[in-house]
């Protein structure tokens, strides 16, 4: 027999054990309620069956995170002035108002040694005012501050890691007012990531402060298969480089895991390179289009204090951002390819309110005509749609039946939203 007090204790422990995980959370619904309803065929390609069996439930990441990260442009050349100036620029350019609210400091913010109490300490030269002062500055301006650590003995740049220091470091981050933690994978001592990453989740959740948990495991052990009850996002690839070859390769690698993402937890193909100079305007527009369609985190990686007008135009396209932040939360994916090495491609995904987003992506070396047929998109042949070009911000003049096509220049991407004309709308 178990005493009444023991029952109460067991109940409390049960509630605590599931407080960070939603069990049996429903996946985003895509398809038909009844025969004949909706715009999708029963054999549509937007599988979400692997989403939501166990999902971290800390109230964050209902849509993919948006913000800025220091690494792609600044690497270790960061200091508190750069961070504050970046925050100011995010506000003055209007990017913050569009949803880019996380200002994330990557590696190199900390000193090379912990203090005598065993605490991490900011580099006194580059961050003389401390991290809490930066967090206060962000919060006073309606922004959030993110920080970096590592699920290893050291960070990638040889600062102290948080492995075996999870509780101490999580409490410190919370006391500073941190809103986001990027947790890297260097110097991991060969320990299985499924053992290294959950302790920081538990430590963060035990602080009482809601902190976005971003796993940066580089996709080495296929985190989409196990990270859903652990983090709010998980890297599916190695680091991106500011080049067409890197960006396209990473897009393909991330596409493999489309069925595993959704509200609460997202596949992360790494940060945006838009504006860093290694690609053309057309290539950056394709980069931003595909990241938005894939429901990837939109973390700006350029120097927003000195952006060109082309860079700002790409990053501030509200219609493209709305695809990424759509409440249905289903990752779009590659649906069709043809031509040399499959360079002529159709990507697509369902949106809320009976809509579909499609990208006609030309990865060929010449201009091509790309056709998106309704059966490729998983749409009923009888469905009819209005089509809006969300880079040109205009509707095409015709109503489209069965398919649509467009001429696309080399390394460019055209992005459209299809809205059904049917009277019965099933999301």
C-alpha positions in Angstrom: 0.0 0.0 0.0 1.2 3.6 -0.8 0.3 6.3 1.7 -1.8 9.2 0.6 1.1 11.6 0.9 3.2 9.3 -1.4 0.4 9.5 -4.1 0.7 13.3 -4.0 4.5 13.1 -4.3 4.2 10.7 -7.2 1.7 13.0 -9.0 3.9 16.0 -8.6 6.9 14.1 -10.0 4.8 12.9 -12.9 3.7 16.5 -13.7 7.3 17.7 -13.4 8.6 15.0 -15.7 6.2 15.8 -18.6 6.2 19.6 -18.1 8.8 20.1 -20.9 7.4 17.6 -23.3 4.0 17.5 -25.1 3.1 13.8 -25.6 1.0 12.9 -28.6 0.9 16.4 -29.9 -1.1 16.5 -33.1 0.7 17.1 -36.3 -0.4 19.9 -38.6 -3.3 18.5 -40.6 -2.9 18.3 -44.3 -5.4 16.6 -46.6 -9.1 15.8 -46.8 -11.7 15.5 -44.1 -14.2 13.9 -46.4 -14.1 12.7 -50.0 -14.3 15.7 -52.3 -13.3 18.3 -49.8 -10.2 20.5 -49.9 -7.6 21.1 -52.6 -5.2 18.3 -51.9 -5.3 14.8 -53.2 -5.1 11.9 -50.7 -1.6 11.1 -52.0 -0.2 14.6 -51.5 3.6 14.8 -50.8 3.4 16.8 -47.5 4.0 14.1 -45.0 4.0 15.3 -41.4 3.6 11.9 -39.8 7.0 12.2 -38.0 6.2 15.5 -36.4 4.9 15.9 -32.8 5.1 12.4 -31.3 7.2 14.1 -28.6 7.8 17.8 -28.9 9.5 20.2 -26.5 6.7 22.3 -25.0 8.2 25.4 -23.5 5.8 27.7 -25.3 8.4 28.9 -27.8 9.0 28.3 -31.6 5.4 28.1 -32.6 6.9 29.6 -35.8 10.6 29.5 -36.8 12.8 31.9 -34.9 13.9 35.2 -36.5 16.7 37.5 -35.6 20.4 38.0 -36.1 23.6 36.1 -35.3 27.1 37.4 -35.1 29.1 34.5 -36.5 28.8 34.6 -40.3 30.1 38.1 -40.6 32.0 38.9 -37.4 33.3 35.5 -36.2 35.3 36.4 -33.1 35.6 40.1 -33.9 32.7 41.0 -31.6 32.3 43.4 -28.6 29.4 45.1 -26.8 29.5 48.1 -29.1 29.0 46.0 -32.2 26.1 44.2 -30.5 24.4 47.4 -29.4 24.9 49.0 -32.7 23.4 46.0 -34.4 20.4 46.1 -32.2 19.9 49.8 -33.0 20.2 49.0 -36.8 17.7 46.2 -36.5 15.2 48.8 -35.1 16.0 51.7 -37.4 15.8 49.6 -40.6 12.4 48.2 -39.6 13.7 44.6 -39.4 12.9 44.2 -35.7 9.3 45.3 -36.4 9.1 42.5 -39.0 9.9 39.8 -36.4 13.7 39.7 -36.3 13.8 40.1 -32.5 16.6 37.7 -31.3 20.1 39.3 -31.2 22.4 36.3 -30.8 26.0 36.5 -29.7 27.9 33.5 -31.0 31.3 32.2 -29.8 34.1 34.3 -28.3 32.0 36.3 -25.8 33.5 34.6 -22.8 37.0 34.7 -21.2 39.2 31.6 -21.7 38.8 30.5 -18.1 36.0 30.3 -15.5 36.4 32.3 -12.4 37.3 30.9 -9.0 33.6 30.1 -8.3 33.5 28.0 -11.5 31.3 30.6 -13.4 31.6 31.6 -17.0 32.7 35.3 -17.2 32.5 37.7 -20.2 35.7 38.8 -21.8 36.5 41.9 -19.8 38.1 43.7 -22.8 35.3 43.2 -25.3 32.3 43.1 -22.9 33.4 45.3 -20.0 29.8 46.1 -19.0 28.9 42.4 -18.8 26.2 40.3 -20.5 23.4 41.4 -18.2 23.8 45.0 -19.3 23.4 43.9 -22.9 20.3 41.9 -22.1 18.8 44.9 -20.3 19.5 47.0 -23.4 17.8 44.5 -25.6 14.8 44.2 -23.4 14.4 48.0 -23.1 14.3 48.2 -26.9 11.8 45.3 -27.4 14.4 42.8 -28.4 15.8 39.6 -27.0 19.4 38.5 -26.3 20.8 35.1 -27.3 24.1 33.6 -26.2 26.3 30.7 -27.2 27.8 27.7 -25.4 28.9 24.2 -26.2 27.9 20.7 -25.3 31.6 19.9 -24.9 34.6 20.6 -22.7 35.4 23.7 -24.8 33.7 25.8 -27.4 34.9 25.7 -31.0 37.1 28.8 -30.2 38.5 27.2 -27.1 36.4 29.0 -24.5 35.0 26.9 -21.6 32.2 24.6 -22.6 29.1 23.7 -20.6 29.4 20.0 -20.6 29.0 18.8 -16.9 28.3 22.5 -15.9 24.8 22.6 -17.3 22.9 23.6 -14.1 25.5 26.2 -13.1 25.6 27.8 -16.5 21.9 27.7 -17.1 21.3 29.5 -13.8 23.8 32.1 -14.8 22.3 32.6 -18.2 18.9 33.0 -16.6 20.2 35.5 -14.0 21.6 37.6 -16.9 18.2 37.6 -18.6 19.2 35.5 -21.6 16.4 34.5 -24.0 18.1 32.1 -26.4 20.9 29.6 -26.2 22.8 28.2 -29.2 24.5 25.0 -28.0 27.4 23.8 -30.2 29.1 20.4 -30.6 32.9 20.9 -30.4 35.2 19.0 -28.0 32.4 16.7 -27.1 34.7 13.9 -25.7 33.0 11.4 -27.9 29.9 11.3 -25.8 26.6 10.5 -27.6 24.7 13.8 -28.4 21.6 12.1 -27.1 23.2 12.1 -23.7 24.9 15.5 -23.9 22.0 17.7 -25.1 19.1 16.8 -22.8 20.9 17.9 -19.5 21.0 21.5 -20.7 17.3 21.3 -21.7 16.5 20.2 -18.2 18.8 22.8 -16.7 17.3 25.6 -18.7 13.7 24.6 -17.9 14.6 24.3 -14.2 15.6 28.0 -14.0 12.0 29.3 -14.3 13.0 31.5 -17.3 11.8 30.6 -20.7 14.8 30.3 -23.0 14.8 29.2 -26.6 17.0 26.1 -26.9 18.8 25.8 -30.3 20.8 22.6 -30.8 23.9 22.9 -33.1 24.9 19.3 -33.5 25.7 19.7 -37.2 23.3 16.9 -38.2 26.0 14.3 -37.5 23.7 11.9 -35.7 20.5 12.9 -37.5 19.0 15.0 -34.7 15.6 15.3 -36.5 15.1 11.7 -35.3 15.7 12.4 -31.6 15.8 16.1 -30.9 12.1 17.0 -30.9 11.6 16.5 -27.2 15.0 18.2 -26.5 15.2 21.5 -28.4 13.3 24.2 -30.2 15.4 23.7 -33.3 18.3 21.5 -34.4 21.0 21.9 -37.0 20.6 19.4 -39.8 23.9 20.3 -41.6 27.5 21.4 -41.2 28.2 25.2 -41.3 27.0 27.2 -44.3 29.5 29.1 -46.4 28.7 32.2 -48.3 28.6 30.5 -51.7 26.1 29.1 -54.2 27.5 25.6 -53.9 27.3 25.5 -50.1 23.8 27.0 -50.0 22.3 24.6 -52.5 23.9 21.6 -50.9 22.6 22.5 -47.5 19.1 23.1 -48.8 19.1 19.6 -50.2 20.4 18.1 -47.0 17.8 19.9 -44.9 15.0 18.8 -47.3 15.4 15.2 -46.2 14.0 15.9 -42.8 10.9 17.9 -43.8 8.4 15.5 -42.2 10.0 15.9 -38.8 9.5 19.7 -38.3 6.6 21.7 -37.0 5.4 24.2 -34.4 7.7 23.8 -31.3 10.7 22.3 -33.2 12.3 23.2 -36.5 15.0 21.8 -38.8 17.9 24.3 -39.0 20.0 24.5 -42.1 22.1 27.2 -40.5 22.0 31.0 -40.7 21.4 33.3 -43.6 24.3 34.5 -45.7 22.3 37.2 -47.5 24.3 40.4 -47.8 27.8 38.9 -47.1 29.0 39.3 -50.7 29.7 35.8 -51.9 26.5 35.4 -54.0 24.6 37.5 -56.5 21.4 39.3 -55.8 19.4 36.5 -57.6 21.2 33.8 -55.6 20.5 35.5 -52.3 16.9 35.9 -53.3 16.8 32.2 -54.0 18.5 31.5 -50.7 16.0 33.6 -48.8 13.0 32.1 -50.7 14.0 28.5 -50.0 14.8 29.1 -46.4 11.4 30.7 -45.9 9.6 27.9 -47.7 11.5 25.3 -45.7 10.4 26.9 -42.4 14.0 27.4 -41.5 15.1 29.8 -38.8 15.6 33.3 -40.4 18.7 34.5 -38.6 20.4 37.3 -40.5 24.2 36.8 -40.7 25.4 40.0 -42.3 26.5 43.4 -40.9 23.1 45.1 -40.7 24.7 48.4 -39.8 26.0 48.6 -43.4 23.5 46.8 -45.6 23.0 47.6 -49.2 19.5 48.4 -50.4 19.3 45.1 -52.2 20.1 43.2 -49.0 17.5 45.1 -47.1 14.9 44.6 -49.8 15.4 40.8 -49.6 15.4 40.5 -45.8 12.4 42.8 -45.4 10.0 41.2 -47.9 7.0 40.8 -45.7 5.2 38.4 -48.0 8.1 36.0 -48.1 8.5 36.3 -44.3 4.8 35.4 -44.0 5.4 32.1 -45.7 8.1 31.3 -43.2 5.9 32.4 -40.3 2.6 30.8 -41.5 0.6 29.3 -38.6 0.1 25.9 -40.3 3.8 25.2 -39.7 4.4 22.6 -42.4 7.9 22.6 -43.9 7.9 22.9 -47.7 10.0 20.6 -49.8 11.5 19.7 -53.1 8.7 18.1 -55.3 10.2 17.8 -58.8 13.4 18.2 -60.7 14.6 17.7 -64.2 17.4 18.8 -66.5 21.1 18.3 -66.0 21.7 17.1 -62.5 18.1 18.0 -61.7 18.8 21.7 -61.9 15.3 22.8 -62.9 13.3 22.4 -59.7 9.8 22.8 -58.2 9.6 23.3 -54.4 6.3 23.7 -52.6 4.4 23.5 -49.4 0.9 24.0 -47.9 -0.1 27.2 -46.1 -3.0 28.1 -44.0 -6.3 29.4 -45.5 -6.4 27.0 -48.4 -3.2 28.3 -50.0 0.0 26.8 -51.4 3.5 28.3 -51.8 5.6 27.2 -54.8 9.1 28.1 -55.7 10.3 27.6 -59.3 14.1 27.4 -58.7 16.6 27.4 -61.5 19.9 25.9 -60.5 20.9 25.5 -64.1 23.6 27.6 -65.9 21.0 28.9 -68.5 17.5 30.4 -68.4 14.8 27.7 -68.4 11.0 27.4 -68.3 9.8 25.6 -65.2 6.4 24.0 -65.1 4.6 23.2 -61.8 1.8 20.7 -62.5 -1.0 20.3 -59.9 -0.3 16.6 -59.5 3.3 17.4 -58.6 2.0 19.8 -55.9 -0.5 17.2 -54.6 -3.4 19.3 -55.8 -6.6 18.1 -57.3 -6.6 18.5 -61.1 -10.0 20.3 -60.9 -8.7 23.0 -58.5 -8.3 26.5 -59.7 -6.2 29.2 -58.2 -5.2 32.8 -58.3 -1.5 33.3 -58.3 0.5 36.1 -56.6 4.2 36.7 -57.3 5.5 37.6 -53.8 8.8 39.1 -55.1 7.0 41.4 -57.5 4.1 41.9 -55.1 1.5 41.5 -57.8 -1.2 39.0 -58.9 -0.8 37.3 -62.3 -3.6 38.2 -64.6 -5.1 34.7 -65.2 -6.8 32.0 -63.1 -4.7 28.9 -63.3 -5.9 25.3 -63.9 -3.9 22.1 -63.8 -0.5 23.8 -64.0 1.5 27.0 -64.2 4.9 27.8 -65.7 7.4 30.6 -65.8 10.7 31.5 -67.4 13.4 31.7 -64.7 16.9 33.1 -65.1 19.9 31.1 -64.1 20.4 30.8 -60.3 17.1 32.7 -59.7 14.0 31.7 -58.0 10.4 32.8 -58.5 8.1 32.5 -55.5 4.3 32.3 -55.8 1.3 31.9 -53.5 -1.6 30.0 -54.9 -5.0 30.7 -53.4 -7.9 28.3 -54.1 -11.1 29.7 -55.7 -13.1 26.8 -54.3 -15.9 27.6 -52.0 -15.0 24.8 -49.6 -11.8 25.6 -47.8 -10.2 22.9 -45.6 -6.9 23.7 -44.0 
